[in-house]
Amino acid sequence: MDYYNEVRIKWIPVNERYPDNPGQVLCTYRYDYESGPEYEIGIGEYWGFSEVLYKENPEACGFGSMHKNVIAWLSCQSHLFRMQCKYREK
């Protein structure tokens, strides 16, 4: 029996654009430590983004307190969450 998984993931860098609507998204986080950068993937809450609001209260928009660590995101509606596994028996 063989398992064949095909997943094509298109991460969207935050320097390219932010999500269109508030809600949960899959995020790639970057943390800079003395030993070097470390990356983590997790679910983040996106609240919408405004340059003015971000300057006034960065905890209240974008990705909240984790905003500065998010380098890319992926919609929870994307094909990653609808991944199909092809099963083939020999």
Secondary structure, DSSP 8 states (H G I E B T S, - for coil): -EEEE------EETTT---SSSEEEEEEEEEEETTEEEEEEEEEEE----HHHHHH-GGGSTTGGGGGGEEEEEETTSGGGG--EEEE--
